[in-house]
Amino acid sequence: MDLRRIFVGLIAGAALGGGLAASQAMAQNEQFIPRLVYRTGPYAPNGVPFADGYADYLDMLNARDGGIDGVKLVYEECEDGYDNSKGVECYERLKTKGPTGAAVVDPLSTGITYALIERAANDKIPLVSMGYGRADASYGAVFPYTFTYPVTYWEGADAMITYIAQQEGGAAKLKGKKIALVYHDSAYGKEPIATLEKLAAQHDFKFDKFAVSPPGIEQKATWLQIRQQRPNWVLMWGWGVMNSTAIREAAAVGFPMDHFIGIWYSGAEPDVIPAGKAAVGYKAATFHGSGTDFTVIRDITKYVYDQGKGKTTKDKIGDVLYVRGAINAMFNVEAIRVAQKKFGNKPLTGEQVRWGLENLDLTPKRITELGAEGLVGPMKISCENHGGHGLVRIQQWDGAHWKYASDWIEPHHDLLDPMYKASALAYAKEKNITPRDCSKPAS
């Protein structure tokens, strides 16, 4: 028998076993975050920059800080093409990965969010629909695992009407005005309708709505109707190619661009650049800044792109949707960090991360520490309030950049909070859900 060969084999086996053990130990110290993305299909121009920003933020934290207090952040993307059924398939495929399963899920689709609300609650995985999804899911007593922060579509609609009132000379001047909504004919596009109808009754303005069949390439008939009805203002809930198409068609019928306001998912570079000069003057709501003049964005450049890595090119990292993806990741990571203070510096379960989300308090001081001063506003989440009561601003496209066209607008929560609660309680009755008692301390 060749004793030398046996000895070498034993040494190699020990080394392999040691390497495997180290690998397993490292894997046990990783926090897994599933990524539902759409980098293909008609909505890819909007889905790609968001996915890039999110991934680059996680990669930056791993490179700069080693993750979160020694816990590495790992993620896996699953392509859903903005399709509800594929989004559910992606969720099911990824939800059990990692040592503790999925920490948090971000669908980036109102339709997929609707499809996952019950599943995620049953699986005890928090579902973050940042500025989209079901607005009434802001009422956390009924929706314990769904988060809508920092603002909802209902708040966006309310803020838009407030802005229009400011431009018209006060709320009283809304009486008799015509305000139209051009919307993506989906759960997403229909979200603001009830709020706008309520505001129309309150302020006595005429409200008309125009559905656009996805993906929204053909809108000529819609804009001919708008030209005939001559609304004073047009609002838009569009996504993907629908937005630039609407801007071109609005210009073609001579609608004034400075009286055309899109929601924040209709207010990014892919929405205006394809429309060229026609888009100059177009406005959109937003809940965050854009550009590269923020510490957190500069850190992404330094720790990711300057190292020859990154998901896109440097010239794209300040774009609206890229920055929004990074912000989404920042909010989620901060919730994990908060949860670690209670449960320890280790990979956490979705249920533990939910506790972190409900105890998330982004003070001005903490925002500065995160390198996001001027990028996002303060936000505080609680058991009952999963929306955060954020602020809205109107921005305007000048042909090259987005510029603020208003100060921060605070939505009328005295109007909206009861609407959230009433709608959520109706949902609870329909689904036979017993609302949580949020007066009790969170465990």
C-alpha positions in Angstrom: 0.0 0.0 0.0 1.3 3.5 -0.9 1.3 5.1 2.6 2.5 8.4 1.1 -0.6 8.6 -1.2 -2.9 7.8 1.7 -1.2 10.5 3.8 -1.6 13.1 1.1 -5.2 12.1 0.6 -6.0 12.6 4.3 -4.4 16.0 4.3 -6.4 17.0 1.2 -9.6 15.7 2.7 -9.0 17.6 5.9 -8.3 20.8 3.9 -11.5 20.3 1.8 -13.5 19.6 5.0 -12.1 22.7 6.6 -12.9 24.8 3.6 -16.4 23.4 3.4 -16.9 24.1 7.1 -15.7 27.7 6.7 -17.9 28.1 3.7 -20.9 26.8 5.6 -20.1 29.1 8.6 -19.8 32.1 6.2 -23.2 31.2 4.6 -24.7 31.0 8.1 -23.7 34.6 8.6 -25.4 36.0 5.5 -28.7 37.9 5.3 -30.6 36.9 2.2 -32.7 39.4 0.3 -34.7 38.2 -2.7 -34.9 40.5 -5.7 -38.0 40.5 -7.9 -36.9 42.4 -11.0 -37.9 43.1 -14.6 -34.9 43.7 -16.8 -36.8 42.5 -19.9 -40.1 43.3 -21.5 -42.0 46.6 -22.1 -41.3 47.9 -18.6 -37.6 47.2 -18.6 -36.5 50.8 -19.1 -38.0 51.6 -15.7 -37.3 48.3 -14.0 -33.6 48.1 -14.9 -32.4 51.4 -13.2 -34.3 50.6 -10.0 -32.8 47.1 -9.8 -29.4 48.5 -10.4 -29.6 51.1 -7.7 -30.9 48.5 -5.2 -28.1 46.0 -5.9 -25.4 48.6 -6.0 -26.4 49.9 -2.5 -26.1 46.4 -1.1 -22.8 45.8 -2.8 -21.5 49.2 -1.5 -22.4 48.2 2.1 -20.7 44.9 1.8 -17.5 46.6 0.4 -17.5 49.5 2.8 -18.8 48.0 6.0 -18.7 44.2 5.5 -22.5 44.2 5.5 -24.5 45.1 8.6 -22.4 44.7 11.7 -20.6 41.7 10.3 -23.5 40.1 8.6 -23.0 40.0 4.8 -25.9 41.0 2.6 -26.6 38.5 -0.2 -29.3 38.7 -2.9 -30.5 36.8 -5.9 -32.5 38.3 -8.8 -35.5 36.6 -10.3 -36.9 38.0 -13.6 -40.7 38.5 -13.5 -41.2 40.7 -16.5 -43.7 42.8 -14.5 -46.1 39.8 -14.8 -48.2 39.0 -11.7 -48.0 35.2 -12.0 -44.3 35.2 -12.6 -43.8 37.5 -9.7 -45.6 35.0 -7.4 -43.4 32.2 -8.9 -40.2 34.3 -8.1 -41.4 34.9 -4.6 -42.1 31.2 -4.0 -38.7 30.2 -5.5 -36.7 32.6 -3.4 -38.6 32.9 -0.1 -36.8 30.0 1.7 -33.2 30.7 0.5 -30.5 31.7 3.0 -30.0 30.5 6.5 -33.2 32.2 7.8 -35.2 32.6 4.6 -36.1 35.9 2.9 -35.7 39.0 5.1 -37.9 41.3 3.1 -39.5 41.3 -0.4 -39.9 44.3 -2.7 -42.2 43.5 -5.7 -41.9 46.9 -7.6 -45.4 46.2 -8.9 -48.8 47.0 -7.5 -50.3 43.9 -9.2 -47.6 41.6 -7.7 -48.0 43.3 -4.4 -51.7 42.5 -4.3 -50.9 38.9 -5.3 -48.4 38.5 -2.5 -50.1 40.2 0.5 -51.7 37.1 1.9 -48.8 34.8 1.0 -46.3 37.0 2.7 -48.4 37.4 5.8 -48.8 33.6 6.1 -45.0 33.2 5.5 -44.2 36.0 8.0 -42.1 37.8 5.4 -42.4 41.6 5.3 -43.6 43.0 1.9 -42.3 46.5 1.2 -44.2 48.4 -1.5 -42.3 51.7 -1.3 -44.7 54.4 -2.6 -46.9 51.9 -4.5 -49.3 48.9 -3.8 -52.4 49.0 -1.7 -52.6 52.4 0.0 -54.9 51.0 2.7 -52.1 48.6 3.7 -50.7 51.6 5.5 -53.1 50.5 8.4 -50.7 48.0 10.0 -53.3 46.7 12.5 -54.9 44.8 9.5 -51.8 44.5 7.3 -49.0 43.5 9.8 -46.6 42.4 7.0 -47.2 45.0 4.4 -45.4 48.4 4.4 -46.2 51.3 2.1 -43.7 54.0 3.3 -42.8 56.8 2.8 -46.0 57.9 0.9 -48.9 56.2 -0.9 -50.7 56.8 -4.1 -53.6 58.3 -2.2 -51.2 60.8 -0.6 -49.7 61.5 -4.0 -53.1 62.3 -5.4 -53.9 64.5 -2.5 -50.6 66.4 -2.8 -51.1 66.9 -6.5 -54.5 68.5 -5.9 -53.0 70.7 -3.2 -50.3 71.8 -5.7 -52.9 72.6 -8.3 -54.9 74.6 -5.7 -51.7 76.6 -5.0 -51.3 77.3 -8.7 -54.9 78.4 -9.1 -54.8 80.8 -6.2 -56.2 78.6 -3.4 -58.5 75.7 -2.7 -61.6 77.8 -3.3 -60.5 78.3 -6.9 -60.8 74.6 -7.7 -64.5 74.9 -7.9 -65.7 74.4 -11.5 -62.2 73.4 -12.7 -61.8 70.2 -14.8 -59.1 67.7 -13.7 -58.6 64.5 -15.7 -56.7 61.3 -14.9 -55.0 59.3 -17.5 -54.2 55.9 -16.0 -52.6 52.5 -16.6 -55.6 50.1 -16.7 -54.4 47.9 -13.9 -54.5 47.8 -10.1 -51.7 50.3 -10.1 -53.5 52.9 -12.2 -56.8 52.6 -10.4 -55.3 53.2 -6.9 -55.8 57.0 -6.8 -59.4 57.1 -8.3 -61.3 56.9 -5.0 -59.2 59.6 -3.4 -59.6 61.9 -6.5 -63.3 61.3 -6.5 -63.5 62.3 -2.8 -61.4 65.4 -3.4 -63.6 66.3 -6.4 -66.7 66.2 -4.2 -65.0 68.1 -1.4 -63.7 70.9 -3.7 -66.4 70.8 -6.3 -64.2 70.2 -9.4 -65.1 68.0 -12.3 -63.1 64.8 -12.4 -62.8 62.6 -15.5 -60.8 59.5 -16.0 -59.3 57.8 -19.0 -58.0 54.2 -18.9 -55.1 53.3 -21.1 -54.6 49.6 -22.0 -51.2 48.3 -21.1 -48.5 48.7 -22.2 -49.9 52.0 -23.4 -48.4 52.5 -26.9 -51.7 53.5 -28.5 -53.2 56.6 -26.9 -54.3 58.8 -29.9 -58.0 58.3 -29.2 -57.5 59.2 -25.5 -55.9 62.5 -26.2 -58.4 63.4 -28.8 -61.0 63.0 -26.1 -59.0 65.1 -23.8 -58.6 67.8 -26.4 -62.4 67.9 -26.9 -63.1 68.0 -23.1 -60.4 70.6 -22.5 -59.5 69.9 -18.8 -57.6 72.5 -16.9 -55.1 69.9 -15.6 -54.2 66.3 -16.4 -52.8 63.8 -13.9 -51.1 60.6 -15.0 -50.6 57.2 -13.3 -48.5 55.6 -16.0 -45.6 53.2 -16.2 -43.1 52.3 -18.8 -43.6 53.3 -22.4 -47.0 54.6 -21.6 -45.5 57.7 -20.0 -43.4 59.0 -22.9 -46.2 58.1 -25.3 -48.7 60.2 -23.3 -46.3 63.1 -23.2 -45.9 63.0 -27.0 -49.6 62.7 -27.6 -50.3 65.5 -25.1 -47.9 67.8 -27.0 -49.5 66.7 -30.3 -53.0 68.0 -29.3 -51.5 71.1 -27.8 -52.1 70.4 -24.1 -49.8 72.7 -22.0 -47.1 70.6 -20.5 -46.8 72.6 -17.3 -50.4 71.6 -16.5 -49.6 67.9 -16.9 -48.5 66.1 -13.7 -47.5 62.5 -13.4 -47.2 60.4 -10.2 -43.6 59.5 -9.1 -43.6 56.4 -11.2 -44.3 58.6 -14.2 -41.5 61.0 -13.4 -38.1 59.6 -14.3 -35.6 60.0 -17.2 -37.1 57.1 -19.3 -40.4 58.8 -19.2 -39.2 62.2 -20.7 -36.0 61.6 -22.7 -37.8 59.5 -25.4 -40.3 62.3 -25.9 -37.5 64.8 -26.6 -38.5 68.5 -26.6 -42.1 67.7 -26.2 -41.4 66.8 -22.6 -40.0 70.2 -21.6 -42.2 71.6 -18.8 -43.8 68.3 -17.8 -44.2 67.8 -14.1 -44.2 64.9 -11.7 -44.6 64.2 -8.0 -41.7 62.8 -6.1 -40.8 61.8 -2.5 -37.0 62.0 -2.8 -34.1 63.8 -4.5 -32.0 62.7 -7.4 -28.5 63.3 -8.7 -25.1 62.4 -7.3 -24.5 65.2 -4.8 -25.2 63.0 -1.8 -22.8 61.2 0.4 -24.5 57.8 0.0 -24.4 58.1 -3.8 -20.8 59.2 -3.7 -20.0 56.1 -1.6 -21.6 53.9 -4.2 -19.3 55.5 -6.7 -16.2 55.1 -4.5 -16.7 51.6 -3.2 -18.4 50.0 -6.3 -17.8 51.8 -9.5 -14.2 53.0 -8.8 -13.4 49.4 -8.1 -14.5 48.4 -11.6 -17.8 46.9 -10.5 -21.4 48.1 -10.5 -24.6 47.1 -12.4 -24.7 50.1 -14.8 -22.5 53.0 -15.9 -21.4 56.0 -13.9 -23.5 58.4 -15.8 -26.7 56.6 -14.7 -26.2 56.5 -11.0 -27.9 59.8 -10.2 -31.0 59.1 -12.3 -34.4 59.1 -10.5 -35.2 55.4 -10.6 -31.6 54.4 -9.8 -31.6 56.6 -6.7 -35.1 55.3 -5.8 -33.8 51.7 -5.9 -30.8 52.7 -3.7 -33.2 54.4 -1.2 -35.5 51.3 -1.1 -32.5 49.2 -0.2 -31.3 51.8 2.4 -34.7 51.8 4.1 -34.8 48.0 4.2 -31.3 47.6 5.5 -31.9 50.2 8.2 -34.9 48.1 9.4 -32.6 45.0 9.5 -30.1 47.1 11.5 -32.8 48.2 14.0 -33.9 44.6 14.4 -30.4 43.4 15.0 -30.3 45.7 18.1 -33.1 43.6 19.6 -32.3 40.1 18.2 -28.5 40.2 17.8 -26.0 40.6 15.0 -26.9 37.6 13.0 -29.1 36.7 10.0 -32.7 37.5 11.0 -36.0 35.9 10.0 -38.7 37.8 8.2 -40.7 38.1 11.4 -37.8 39.7 13.2 -37.2 42.1 10.3 -40.9 43.1 10.5 -40.3 44.1 14.1 -37.4 46.3 12.8 -39.7 47.9 10.2 -42.3 48.7 12.8 -39.7 50.4 14.9 -38.0 52.3 12.1 -37.4 55.9 13.0 -35.4 57.9 10.5 -34.7 61.1 12.3 -32.8 64.0 10.5 -29.7 62.9 12.5 -29.9 59.3 11.4 -30.5 60.4 7.8 -27.3 62.5 7.9 -25.4 59.5 9.4 -26.7 57.4 6.4 -25.3 60.0 4.0 -28.8 60.8 2.7 -29.2 64.4 4.0 -31.4 66.2 1.5 -32.2 63.0 -0.3 -35.1 61.8 1.8 -37.2 63.2 4.6 -37.8 62.0 8.1 -40.0 58.9 8.5 -41.4 57.0 11.5 -43.2 53.7 11.3 -45.3 52.1 14.0 -47.6 49.1 14.5 -50.6 51.1 13.2 -48.8 53.4 10.7 -47.0 51.5 8.0 -47.0 54.4 5.7 -44.7 56.8 7.4 -46.6 60.0 6.7 -43.9 61.2 4.3 -43.9 64.4 2.2 -44.4 65.0 -1.5 -42.8 67.5 -3.8 -43.5 68.5 -7.5 -40.6 68.4 -9.9 -40.4 69.7 -13.5 -38.3 68.5 -16.5 -36.3 71.3 -18.1 -35.1 69.2 -21.1 -32.0 68.0 -19.3 -32.7 67.7 -15.6 -35.5 67.5 -13.0 -35.9 70.7 -11.0 -38.1 71.2 -8.0 -41.2 73.2 -8.8 -42.7 73.3 -5.3 -41.8 73.1 -1.7 -42.5 69.9 0.3 -46.3 69.3 0.5 -47.7 67.5 3.5 -50.7 65.4 2.5 -54.0 65.8 4.5 -53.7 62.8 6.8 -56.8 63.9 8.7 -58.7 63.0 5.5 -56.6 60.0 4.4 -55.9 58.1 7.6 -59.7 57.4 8.2 -59.9 56.3 4.6 -57.0 53.9 5.1 -58.6 52.5 8.3 -62.1 52.1 6.8 -60.9 50.4 3.7 -58.5 48.1 5.7 -61.3 47.1 8.1 -63.6 46.3 5.2 -60.8 44.1 3.9 -60.4 42.5 7.3 -64.1 41.7 7.4 -64.0 40.2 4.0 -60.9 38.0 4.8 -62.1 37.2 8.4 -59.0 38.9 9.9 -58.9 40.1 13.5 -57.1 43.4 13.6 -54.1 43.6 16.0 -54.3 45.7 19.1 -51.6 48.3 18.4 -52.0 49.8 21.8 -50.1 46.9 23.3 -46.2 47.1 23.3 -44.7 45.2 20.3 -43.0 42.0 21.3 
